[in-house]
Amino acid sequence: MKSVLGVVLAASVVMGAGAGTSAGAVGPEAGPEAGGEVGFEVGVEADLAHHGHVSLWDGRVGVWLVSENHGPSDLSQATVRLAFSEPMAGGQELPTACLWSSDRVVSCRTGELRAAGGVGELALDLRTAGLPDELTVEITTAWRDGAAADRNPANDRHRVLVLATGDPYVF
């Protein structure tokens, strides 16, 4: 079931990625034969940033994540990917905006993120398959609805080493 959900999410991300381009638009898909120019869409840029903290204790992982859009364009949707170095226990419920992509990866929709102020919040409380002393979490933007550019991608990509101390590791 988890693999089916992962395939569905991947398909929706791939299908949704082309939704921002239409006939006559300027973009890689809109060549001269479609009435467009070769290049990227003009004015479609969004600077996503993800910040928060991760904690690990007694085989549990807590993630608190805030996604922001610093603009200049609004986004109707984005997908953030959380990849864990250790497998998570099976059968766990996720918030409605999230799906299991594998036993180590959770993908979540951010919802609408308006330019210069749009904020999406996410909280996860997960069980690990074992009792690791540490794990690594990679937080990345997997998809930005129609946004061709992010001039500051460093603030939406993080790799956090988390020790099993219960302390919040900030990113």
C-alpha positions as CSV (number, residue, x, y, z in Angstrom):
1,M,0.0,0.0,0.0
2,K,2.8,2.4,0.9
3,S,4.5,1.9,-2.5
4,V,1.2,2.5,-4.3
5,L,0.8,5.8,-2.4
6,G,4.3,6.8,-3.3
7,V,3.7,6.1,-7.0
8,V,0.5,8.2,-6.8
9,L,2.3,11.1,-5.2
10,A,5.2,10.8,-7.7
11,A,2.7,10.8,-10.6
12,S,0.8,13.8,-9.3
13,V,4.1,15.7,-8.8
14,V,5.2,14.9,-12.4
15,M,1.8,15.7,-13.8
16,G,1.5,18.8,-11.7
17,A,4.9,20.0,-12.7
18,G,3.7,20.8,-16.2
19,A,0.5,22.5,-15.1
20,G,2.1,25.9,-14.9
21,T,2.8,26.0,-18.6
22,S,0.2,26.5,-21.3
23,A,0.2,27.0,-25.1
24,G,1.8,30.4,-25.9
25,A,3.7,30.5,-22.6
26,V,7.4,31.1,-22.4
27,G,9.1,27.9,-21.1
28,P,11.1,24.9,-22.2
29,E,7.9,23.2,-23.3
30,A,6.7,26.2,-25.4
31,G,9.1,26.3,-28.3
32,P,8.6,28.5,-31.4
33,E,6.0,26.0,-32.8
34,A,3.7,26.7,-29.8
35,G,4.1,30.5,-30.2
36,G,6.5,30.8,-27.3
37,E,10.2,31.4,-26.9
38,V,12.7,28.9,-25.7
39,G,13.6,29.7,-22.1
40,F,11.9,29.9,-18.7
41,E,8.6,31.5,-17.8
42,V,8.9,35.2,-17.2
43,G,8.1,36.3,-13.6
44,V,7.5,32.8,-12.2
45,E,10.0,32.7,-9.4
46,A,9.5,31.6,-5.8
47,D,12.0,31.4,-3.0
48,L,10.9,28.7,-0.7
49,A,12.5,28.3,2.8
50,H,12.0,25.4,5.3
51,H,13.0,25.9,8.9
52,G,12.2,24.1,12.1
53,H,13.6,21.4,14.4
54,V,13.9,17.6,14.7
55,S,14.1,15.6,17.9
56,L,14.8,11.9,18.5
57,W,14.1,10.0,21.7
58,D,13.2,6.4,22.7
59,G,12.6,5.4,19.1
60,R,10.4,8.4,18.3
61,V,11.1,11.2,15.8
62,G,9.4,14.6,16.2
63,V,9.5,17.1,13.3
64,W,8.2,20.6,13.4
65,L,8.5,22.3,10.0
66,V,7.6,25.8,8.7
67,S,7.6,26.4,5.0
68,E,7.7,30.1,3.8
69,N,7.7,31.7,0.4
70,H,9.9,34.8,0.1
71,G,8.5,35.5,-3.4
72,P,8.3,37.2,-5.7
73,S,5.5,34.9,-7.1
74,D,2.7,33.2,-5.2
75,L,2.5,29.4,-5.2
76,S,-0.7,27.5,-5.1
77,Q,1.1,24.4,-3.8
78,A,4.6,22.9,-3.1
79,T,5.8,19.6,-1.9
80,V,8.4,19.1,0.8
81,R,10.3,15.8,1.1
82,L,11.6,14.4,4.4
83,A,14.0,11.6,4.0
84,F,15.2,9.7,7.1
85,S,18.4,7.6,7.3
86,E,16.6,5.0,9.4
87,P,13.4,3.2,8.5
88,M,10.2,4.2,10.3
89,A,7.8,1.7,11.8
90,G,4.9,0.6,9.6
91,G,1.3,1.4,10.0
92,Q,1.6,5.0,11.1
93,E,-1.0,7.6,10.3
94,L,0.2,10.9,8.7
95,P,-1.5,14.3,8.5
96,T,-3.9,14.4,5.5
97,A,-1.4,16.6,3.5
98,C,1.3,13.8,3.7
99,L,2.0,10.4,2.1
100,W,4.6,7.7,2.7
101,S,6.9,7.5,-0.3
102,S,8.8,4.6,1.3
103,D,9.6,3.5,4.9
104,R,12.2,6.2,5.0
105,V,10.5,9.1,3.1
106,V,7.5,11.3,3.8
107,S,6.3,13.8,1.2
108,C,3.9,16.6,2.2
109,R,1.9,19.4,0.5
110,T,2.5,22.8,1.9
111,G,-0.8,24.3,0.8
112,E,-0.9,27.8,-0.7
113,L,2.2,30.0,-0.1
114,R,1.7,33.6,-1.0
115,A,4.7,35.7,-1.9
116,A,6.5,37.4,1.0
117,G,4.5,36.0,3.8
118,G,2.9,32.7,2.9
119,V,3.6,30.2,5.7
120,G,2.7,26.5,6.0
121,E,3.3,24.5,9.2
122,L,3.7,20.7,9.6
123,A,4.2,18.6,12.7
124,L,5.0,14.9,12.6
125,D,5.4,12.4,15.5
126,L,6.8,9.2,14.1
127,R,8.1,5.9,15.5
128,T,11.3,4.4,14.2
129,A,11.6,0.7,13.3
130,G,14.3,0.2,15.9
131,L,16.0,2.3,18.6
132,P,18.7,4.2,16.7
133,D,21.3,6.3,18.7
134,E,21.1,8.9,15.8
135,L,19.6,9.5,12.4
136,T,19.9,12.0,9.6
137,V,16.9,13.9,8.1
138,E,17.1,15.5,4.7
139,I,14.6,18.2,4.1
140,T,14.1,19.3,0.5
141,T,11.6,21.0,-1.8
142,A,10.5,18.2,-4.2
143,W,8.2,20.4,-6.3
144,R,7.1,24.1,-6.7
145,D,3.8,24.5,-8.6
146,G,4.8,26.3,-11.8
147,A,7.9,28.1,-10.4
148,A,10.8,27.7,-12.7
149,A,13.4,29.4,-10.5
150,D,14.5,29.7,-6.9
151,R,17.5,32.0,-6.7
152,N,18.2,30.9,-3.1
153,P,17.9,27.1,-3.0
154,A,20.1,26.7,0.0
155,N,17.3,27.7,2.4
156,D,15.0,24.9,1.3
157,R,17.6,22.1,1.5
158,H,18.8,20.9,4.9
159,R,20.6,17.8,6.2
160,V,20.3,17.4,10.0
161,L,22.1,14.9,12.2
162,V,19.9,14.1,15.2
163,L,21.1,12.4,18.3
164,A,18.7,10.3,20.5
165,T,18.9,12.9,23.3
166,G,15.4,14.4,22.9
167,D,17.0,17.7,22.2
168,P,15.6,19.8,19.3
169,Y,18.1,20.1,16.4
170,V,17.3,23.3,14.6
171,F,17.6,23.8,10.8
